[in-house]
Every structure is written in C-alpha cells, then in structure tokens.
C-alpha cells in the first residue's frame, strides 16, 4: 500500500521536479551574477542548476579530461573555441557578456584618480588571477605592461587560481590591491568594501566572454533551455546590473 502511494505521488510530480540539475562550469568572475541568473531561471522554469566556479583554463582542462559539465560559461572566447575545435561542444560558442577589469583596494589611502602612481609607490602585495588559466589575469598583465608598471609590480605580485581567489586575497588583507572583475566589486556581497577604479579599456584586450553547450548536454534538454535563457531579456538585465556590457 505504501509503495503504491509513493508511486502515485511520484507520478503526480512535474517532470522538472524529477529532472537532474543542469551542471554548469562558470568562470569565477560570474559567481554573483550567475547565482542571480540561476535563481531566476529556476523560478521561471522549475529546473535546478548546479554551478561550479573556477578559472576558465582549469575548466577547459577538466572538460577535456571527461568532466560531465553540460554548459560552460567562460571568461573569454579562446577557451570555448579550443573546446569546439577539439570536438567537446554541441554548438559554436556564443558571446553572452563583455567584462570590465578594475583595480580594487581596501587601503583607505587608495588614490583611484592617480592609481598608476599609487600602484607604483605602494609597497604591499598586488593580486592578479593566474594569467595562464584566468583571462582576467591575462588582461591585468597586459594593462601593467601597457602602463610600464610590470617591472615595478612583479616582485609584489601574488597569483590566485581564479579571479575569485584573487578577490579573496584583497578582502582578507593578504594583498593591498588586486585586479578583479567589476562584477565582483559591485555585487551586493562586496559593493561597500574598499575602493575601486576601472582600468582604461585601451590598456587591455576586450574581455569577450563566450558560452557553449558541451557534449553531455545531449542527454539533458534543460541545458539548452538555460543556454537560451542566458540570452533572454531577464538574464541580460541581470548582467547589465553587474556591470557587464552586452554583445
């Protein structure tokens, strides 16, 4: 009797309640913005989302090693193109956002108006994401070279595995300043902490962020629903709220 009742109750549940969550590899700069998008998507569709956050390069290596992610939101367009060329995607990568690099510090003496001179004169550690695996770290180094600050700052650099860890270095006081994503410093979790300034866009390559459906999404149509949702007015409004420019 109990088994029959359980089967009846399960049969009455909507299919979305029984479906597996969409497994998403999300670049760390998108942590706060994607959390809001995922919540909105689940609210609108009933489909659960299971995000993981790390650097784009690390996720690319994991996907190529067989990780079962169904959707990849990169911090650039190079890593998704690499996965497509190697046959790990179901579709061509699609740009979903364009990121902005900022210099952030909790130092009360931070001088955003003259940040280059401040950075040159400062003595504390400067945090960046790993340029080999994190696109925001790559562009931070490009900006430092553009302003001829690399030689001065390199002895003081500390490197985070991702832009998320880079922000943690600054938030914890382990670094006096750090190059992070604008989306991080204007998030609800961090907007009232310290001071930041946008790094002039001419000093680094545009941070064009692409996404792609991965091969495991073949068996989960909800992954395609989330891919499409990320291009919807609701998701685009959230991205704009977090300081991203839209394609």
C-alpha positions as CSV (number, residue, x, y, z in Angstrom):
1,X,0.0,0.0,0.0
2,X,2.8,2.4,1.0
3,X,4.7,1.6,-2.2
4,X,1.7,2.2,-4.4
5,X,1.0,5.5,-2.7
6,X,4.6,6.6,-3.2
7,X,4.5,5.7,-6.9
8,X,1.3,7.7,-7.3
9,X,2.8,10.7,-5.6
10,X,5.9,10.5,-7.8
11,X,3.8,10.2,-10.9
12,X,2.0,13.4,-9.9
13,X,5.1,15.4,-9.6
14,X,6.0,17.7,-12.6
15,X,8.8,16.3,-14.7
16,X,11.0,19.3,-13.9
17,X,11.0,18.2,-10.2
18,X,12.4,14.9,-11.2
19,X,14.9,16.1,-13.7
20,X,18.6,16.3,-13.0
21,X,20.0,19.8,-12.4
22,X,21.9,21.4,-15.2
23,X,25.7,21.1,-14.5
24,X,27.4,24.4,-15.3
25,X,31.1,25.3,-15.3
26,X,31.1,29.0,-14.6
27,X,34.1,31.4,-14.8
28,X,34.7,32.8,-11.3
29,X,34.1,36.5,-12.3
30,X,30.4,35.4,-13.0
31,X,29.8,33.9,-9.5
32,X,27.4,36.5,-8.2
33,X,25.8,37.4,-11.4
34,X,25.2,33.8,-12.4
35,X,23.8,33.0,-9.0
36,X,21.0,35.6,-9.6
37,X,20.5,34.2,-13.2
38,X,20.3,30.6,-12.0
39,X,17.8,31.6,-9.3
40,X,15.6,33.4,-11.9
41,X,15.9,30.5,-14.3
42,X,14.8,28.0,-11.6
43,X,12.0,30.3,-10.5
44,X,10.7,30.6,-14.1
45,X,11.2,27.0,-15.3
46,X,11.4,24.8,-12.2
47,X,14.7,23.5,-13.4
48,X,17.5,23.2,-10.9
49,X,21.0,24.4,-11.7
50,X,24.3,23.0,-10.2
51,X,27.1,25.6,-10.8
52,X,30.8,25.1,-10.2
53,X,33.1,28.2,-10.1
54,X,36.8,28.3,-11.2
55,X,39.1,29.6,-13.8
56,X,38.3,29.1,-17.5
57,X,41.5,27.4,-18.2
58,X,41.0,24.9,-15.4
59,X,37.5,24.1,-16.6
60,X,38.8,23.6,-20.1
61,X,41.3,21.0,-18.9
62,X,38.6,19.3,-16.8
63,X,36.2,19.1,-19.8
64,X,38.8,17.6,-22.0
65,X,39.5,15.1,-19.2
66,X,35.9,14.0,-19.2
67,X,34.2,16.2,-16.6
68,X,30.4,15.9,-17.0
69,X,29.6,19.6,-17.3
70,X,26.8,20.4,-19.7
71,X,27.3,24.2,-20.1
72,X,30.4,26.2,-20.0
73,X,30.5,30.0,-19.3
74,X,34.0,31.2,-19.9
75,X,35.7,34.4,-19.1
76,X,36.9,34.7,-22.6
77,X,36.3,33.4,-26.1
78,X,39.5,31.5,-26.6
79,X,38.8,28.6,-24.3
80,X,35.4,27.8,-25.7
81,X,36.8,27.9,-29.2
82,X,39.5,25.5,-28.1
83,X,36.8,23.1,-26.8
84,X,34.9,23.4,-30.1
85,X,37.9,22.7,-32.2
86,X,38.6,19.6,-30.1
87,X,35.0,18.3,-30.5
88,X,33.8,18.8,-27.0
89,X,30.9,21.2,-27.8
90,X,27.4,20.8,-29.3
91,X,27.4,24.2,-30.8
92,X,29.5,27.2,-31.8
93,X,30.4,29.4,-28.8
94,X,28.1,32.4,-28.2
95,X,29.1,35.7,-26.6
96,X,27.0,36.4,-23.5
97,X,28.8,39.3,-21.9
98,X,31.8,41.6,-22.1
99,X,33.7,42.1,-18.9
100,X,35.4,45.1,-17.3
101,X,38.7,45.0,-15.4
102,X,39.1,47.0,-12.2
103,X,41.8,47.7,-9.6
104,X,40.4,47.2,-6.1
105,X,41.8,48.0,-2.7
106,X,40.7,48.2,0.9
107,X,43.5,50.7,1.6
108,X,42.0,54.0,2.9
109,X,44.7,55.8,1.1
110,X,43.9,54.3,-2.3
111,X,44.0,57.0,-5.0
112,X,41.8,56.0,-7.8
113,X,42.3,59.2,-9.7
114,X,46.0,58.5,-9.9
115,X,46.0,54.8,-9.5
116,X,49.1,54.1,-11.7
117,X,51.3,56.3,-9.5
118,X,49.7,54.9,-6.3
119,X,50.4,51.4,-7.5
120,X,54.0,52.3,-8.4
121,X,54.6,53.9,-4.9
122,X,52.7,51.3,-2.9
123,X,54.7,48.6,-1.0
124,X,52.1,45.9,-0.4
125,X,51.2,42.9,-2.4
126,X,49.2,43.1,-5.7
127,X,46.9,40.3,-6.6
128,X,46.1,39.0,-10.0
129,X,44.5,35.8,-11.3
130,X,46.8,33.3,-12.9
131,X,47.4,34.6,-16.4
132,X,47.8,31.1,-17.8
133,X,44.3,29.9,-16.8
134,X,42.3,33.1,-16.0
135,X,41.5,35.6,-18.7
136,X,41.2,38.5,-16.3
137,X,44.7,37.7,-15.1
138,X,46.0,37.8,-18.7
139,X,44.4,41.2,-19.2
140,X,45.7,42.5,-15.9
141,X,49.3,41.7,-17.0
142,X,48.6,43.3,-20.4
143,X,47.4,46.5,-18.6
144,X,50.5,46.5,-16.3
145,X,52.7,46.2,-19.4
146,X,50.8,48.9,-21.2
147,X,51.5,51.4,-18.4
148,X,55.1,50.2,-17.9
149,X,54.3,49.0,-14.4
150,X,55.1,45.3,-14.8
151,X,58.7,45.5,-13.8
152,X,57.8,47.6,-10.7
153,X,54.9,45.4,-9.6
154,X,56.1,41.9,-10.5
155,X,58.1,41.4,-7.3
156,X,55.0,42.1,-5.3
157,X,52.5,40.0,-7.3
158,X,50.5,37.3,-5.7
159,X,48.6,35.0,-8.0
160,X,45.2,33.5,-7.4
161,X,44.0,30.3,-9.1
162,X,41.0,32.3,-10.3
163,X,39.6,35.8,-10.1
164,X,37.5,34.6,-7.2
165,X,40.6,33.8,-5.1
166,X,42.3,37.0,-6.3
167,X,39.4,38.9,-4.7
168,X,39.7,36.9,-1.5
169,X,43.4,38.0,-1.3
170,X,42.3,41.6,-1.3
171,X,39.3,41.1,1.0
172,X,41.4,39.2,3.6
173,X,44.2,41.8,3.6
174,X,46.7,39.4,2.1
175,X,47.1,41.9,-0.8
176,X,47.0,45.6,-0.7
177,X,45.3,45.8,-4.1
178,X,44.1,43.4,-6.8
179,X,43.0,43.4,-10.4
180,X,39.5,41.8,-10.4
181,X,36.2,42.0,-12.3
182,X,33.9,44.9,-12.0
183,X,31.0,42.4,-11.5
184,X,32.6,41.3,-8.2
185,X,33.2,44.7,-6.6
186,X,29.6,46.0,-7.4
187,X,27.9,42.8,-6.1
188,X,25.7,43.0,-3.1
189,X,28.3,40.9,-1.2
190,X,31.2,43.3,-1.9
191,X,29.9,46.7,-3.0
192,X,30.6,48.5,0.3
193,X,34.1,47.2,0.7
194,X,37.0,49.4,-0.2
195,X,37.6,51.5,-3.3
196,X,38.0,50.6,-7.0
197,X,38.7,52.2,-10.3
198,X,38.0,50.9,-13.8
199,X,41.2,50.1,-15.7
200,X,41.0,52.1,-19.0
201,X,39.8,49.8,-21.8
202,X,42.5,50.8,-24.2
203,X,45.1,49.1,-22.0
204,X,43.9,45.6,-22.4
205,X,42.1,43.4,-24.9
206,X,38.3,43.4,-24.6
207,X,37.2,40.6,-22.3
208,X,34.7,38.9,-24.6
209,X,33.0,36.1,-22.6
210,X,31.6,33.2,-24.5
211,X,29.5,30.2,-23.5
212,X,29.0,26.8,-25.2
213,X,26.9,23.7,-24.7
214,X,29.1,20.7,-24.0
215,X,28.6,17.1,-25.2
216,X,27.0,15.8,-22.0
217,X,24.1,18.3,-22.7
218,X,22.9,15.8,-25.4
219,X,21.0,13.9,-22.8
220,X,19.7,17.0,-20.9
221,X,17.5,19.3,-22.9
222,X,17.3,21.6,-19.9
223,X,20.9,22.6,-20.5
224,X,19.8,24.1,-23.9
225,X,16.9,25.9,-22.0
226,X,19.5,27.5,-19.7
227,X,21.7,28.4,-22.7
228,X,18.8,30.1,-24.4
229,X,17.8,31.8,-21.1
230,X,21.2,33.4,-20.8
231,X,20.3,35.4,-23.9
232,X,16.9,36.4,-22.7
233,X,15.9,39.9,-21.6
234,X,15.7,38.8,-17.9
235,X,19.3,37.4,-17.9
236,X,20.7,40.3,-19.9
237,X,19.2,42.8,-17.4
238,X,21.0,40.9,-14.6
239,X,24.3,41.0,-16.5
240,X,23.9,44.7,-17.0
241,X,23.2,45.2,-13.3
242,X,26.5,43.6,-12.6
243,X,28.4,46.0,-14.9
244,X,28.8,43.7,-17.9
245,X,28.4,45.1,-21.4
246,X,26.2,43.1,-23.7
247,X,27.1,41.8,-27.1
